[in-house]
Amino acid sequence: MGSERRVQDVFLVGGLRSHLGLQNGIFKNVPPEKLGAALLRQLCIRCPAAREAQLILGGNAVGSGGNLTRLMALTAGFPVETPALTLDMQCASALGALSLAWGKIASGQLDVVLCGGVESSSLQPRRVYQPWDSRYTPEGYMTAQFSPDTHSPRAMLEGAERTAQVYGVPREELDIWAVRSHRKAAQAAEDGRLEPWVVSLFGSTRDESIRPRMNGKLARRMPTLFTREETAALLTPEERNLAGDCTPTLTAANACLTQDGAAFLVLASGRKLAAWRRDGKPVRPLARILHGTEAGVDPRFSPLGALTVGEKILEETGLPVEAIDDFEYNEAFGVISALFARQYPTCTDRYLPLGGALAYGHPYGCSGAVLVLHALASLEGQEGKRALCAIAGAGGTGAGVLLETL
């Protein structure tokens, strides 16, 4: 190319999310591109630097297909010259987008990138294979195939139940995390901790799935999502020996609900920040993105993706676990939190201090960006504090980032 690019520091200079609506809740009639576009307009008002984006990277898992992020950007009024790319890493899509944006800026290719995602579980379309395809059924399907060994639409739930069985995590241990998550999320809502990072769209007033009255008694009343026979059928003979009597563990309390929502972040290079300062523009960096990466695990145990990518970030950065001040792991299932606590028992007080997805829910394509915003809220006003954000994706993937507040 003629001249070498030097590594650029990457800064987070803005971010915003919608309220998180229940499936068929407040956003049930809002197409994802319109929800995301409304959020991007508000983000540009609150952080005018967003208008200078050279690329928009958006995650989406269950939309109508095509380049949804491009449609969203045009709907939001971004110039036709601004390219946009949609990523489908399922639940890990938004953190995958952030990791890619970090690489684009750190390598010197770009200076301003918007990254995040949008999801509408309410408007998830039904699809139909061609009649000559061996997978054809008249009723069609809604959930894509994530692994060669199964077409099950419940693959993620099955992976969580299988993980709990093989690792010996009983329902009682999972329910503890569900109760904790709702309690902490309700307290955060009461304290207004997240207000600077959340915007009302289409009349929304709150995150719809937080249940302040969730307690152990209520969690115990929830029916399991699998029968004992179904649970046993998920396991190989060797795994059944490990699991014992195959008592089901998953319930609607310790497995997250699906949501509609949008969340986007504004990333900028150090050289762009310097240029803005010279021009007298008041752009204040909020955090430095220190690292981003992805990981793969056995799809049959997909929740392990969050734990594995967290370990990978610590290994690649050489940081001890004690150097992390906030762990934002996407709590799609209680088994993720239970295994985190077993792995890092001294770190649970720094784990999801504002609650996790068991309370807020999980709008697949944008959940990773939600984690980053919750990290900022958790560490607000604390200079030099590090947060590790990690998420598992369907098909046995994980994506994660490490950031440091400024």
Buried (B, 14 or more C-beta within 10 A) or exposed (E): EEEEEEEBBBBBBBBBBBBBBBBEBBBBEBBBBBBBBBBBBBBBEBBBBBBBBBBBBBBBBBBBEEBBBBBBBBBBEBEEEBBBBBBBBBBBBBBBBBBBBBBBBBEBBBBBBBBBBBBBBBBBEEEEEEEEEEEEEEEEBEBBBBBEEBEBEBBBBBBBBBBBBBBEBEBEBBBBBBBBBBBBBBBBBEEEBBEBBBBEBBEBEEBBBBBEEBBEEBBEEBEBBBEEEBBBEBBEEEBBEEBEEBEBBBBEBBBBBBBBBBBBBBBBBBBBBEBBEEEEEEBEBBBBBBBBBBBEBBBBBBBBBBBBBBBBBBEEBEBEBEEBBBBBBBBBBBBBBBBBBEEBEEBBEBBBBBBBBBBBBBBBBBBBBBBBBBBBBBBEEEEEBBBBBBBBBBBBBBBBBBBBBE
